[in-house]
Amino acid sequence: MRPCPECGGTMVYERSVKQYVCTSCGTVMNLQELLEATERVRAERERQERAKRWKDEYLTWWLSSKK
């Protein structure tokens, strides 16, 4: 089972339409679209974590240089 890139719900494969359907929000995607959306979400999360880490390191540096 794959997580939905839109809401985090469960994506279930529907054989009748040959696509993945989210049980929570109803998003419908084929496998390629699902993989691309998951990669975009992962890349955005990594970018946000890098930005937060940079800010934390800068704040630590700034506060240590003020002694």
C-alpha positions, 0 to 999 in steps of 0.5 A: 500500500502506498501513501497518497501524496495529496492527503497521506491516506492509503492508495489502493490499486483498482483493477477495473480502472487500472489506477491507484485510488485514495481511500480518503480523498478519492485522488486517482493516479496511475503508477507513473503519476503516483511515483512522480508525485511522491518524489515531488513531496519527498523533494519538498520535504527535504528542501524544508528540512535543509532550510530549517537546519540552515536557520538553526545553524545560523542562529547557533552561530549568531548567538555564540559570536555574541559572547 
